[in-house]
């Protein structure tokens, strides 16, 4: 690990550049699909979801060093909890707010 | 902006005008005293620029006690207004402002900093570390909290306090219903201090996971550290929801968007939902460290190992996860279907199970223990029945059909004060008394402390028990006056007496601290309570590098085991020679970063975008400066350590 750190200081940070370009491309694609693409709403939402998942992976792998670890991999537990809580908030909020569709 | 402030002060209540004058006089007094005693340099070098976790903890503690005073005065003003029917002490607007600031201050600027104070003081010492994982970030967190609190407190003399409750629900909190700067103050001060809270959460998770002394596996860690870990997990997952809710509300108010306004597809219910996604976990953030404090105090003063250590750990972790699935119980009456309400009612009640486990573990720890009734133990003992009643009324509220009756009544007020005072405040006071000798090197006077204890405790029950009854009698929260025919007068009067008794209790704590600074028993051993965990192996107050040599841990109550072995004649293995210690440098950047955030926030409160831009540029400059700084800390030589250890 120490070696790896040492190396990453000396060489050009390619991982960061790939991650940066990748996240920009994904964002522009998402924008293009919502604004310009001649598709039905359902398929646009599906495509956006897929792009979002790719975006998460890029952030985790290229910027948040998910694949590197010194000692126990506590961060994988944290990520799992993060997904659980995100699911709770998003799915829970959708569920909680469904009454709204009946009211309107 | 200046016109707005002058206009506000001219038309304000005489009470507010007087406090404005008092605030200016206090400020002048502090400036005069610091200049007269030539303490500016000392303040700057020793406190404002410090990155030492113990000093940051002490600063959190001082701020929290000052804010407790402010929030307490708010409470007494409210109770005075409600003491008799048709009172004319406060007008409705002033009353609205007071209950809004009381709630916000007590939760965010008293409970949170008190918890951060305890974490900062005890966690690194308990795990045998020299500092937290990110000392600079720790200082940033403190100054963000400090300037957030300052911005919030400025509101009542500069432009008007927030007046839409501590929850600030739209549409009441929108520009259409609250046009003044009050809600802007709320949004921005919470946003600024919230950033600091998230940073503290990350900081302490990393500290606990990565910086434990050799030999201290997770299952040998003191329970307070476990509870802080649980609390920090909740912090980092809950606070972003608040950040989002406040950002959207702020954009509605400052930039004219329509997230919560019912125009152009906005929906105020989404704010309520997001607010409580943070809001309910928040009360667990406040209570979880208290469970840890209680575990430490109960086992120390019963001279026994904690009963059921593993079940304690499991229940802490369970609570931190379940706390995320209960938020809807704050708005069962919003209109969601029976499926939603049933799910969240059951999830809320499920929290009671691990909590019950903890209560029984404390009781079993005390069973056949040699109990010493010191101040920390007294507060812990009263915590248990008080919190149990709070939990029981919580289960009543968690039953969705019953909640339709209790909703927005004084029953709710009584319930959450019972959990937050009887839980968080009692526990945090226990922690304050417990670690006070470690922080300052002297004990607090027990007699004065017992007076405070009894006044506060009796006052508490006198104040809040009548409120349960008032809730059943139909008194709703946030009313500023009521007619005599309601029959609420007597119970309200009793409740007000209780509030004043608690106020006297607080005064006793102040007197106790002032008296003990002069006459308090000095702690020369570093272990005044015959403690069990590593912080008591150090001298009091602790040298700034904490441990001259990092201890090796073999057992759960590490310091207790070391003492037992020494009694049995087993000497600790000969220590290795001292080595130079590497410590982080002090830095003024956290202070300036907080100041820059404050300027930006103040600008945005009054829609003065030039001031706001200046502040935000300041933030960016501070961050750039820090990024380009080559700060590698400094070394403490062996000679210096020897000198420090000998003194």
HADDOCK unambig.tbl for C-alpha pairs under 7 A between the chains (distance, minus, plus):
assign (segid A and resid 88 and name CA) (segid B and resid 325 and name CA) 7.00 0.50 0.50
assign (segid A and resid 93 and name CA) (segid B and resid 273 and name CA) 6.95 0.50 0.50
assign (segid A and resid 96 and name CA) (segid B and resid 336 and name CA) 6.08 0.50 0.50
assign (segid A and resid 96 and name CA) (segid B and resid 340 and name CA) 6.27 0.50 0.50
assign (segid A and resid 99 and name CA) (segid B and resid 335 and name CA) 6.73 0.50 0.50
assign (segid A and resid 99 and name CA) (segid B and resid 336 and name CA) 5.31 0.50 0.50
assign (segid A and resid 99 and name CA) (segid B and resid 337 and name CA) 6.70 0.50 0.50
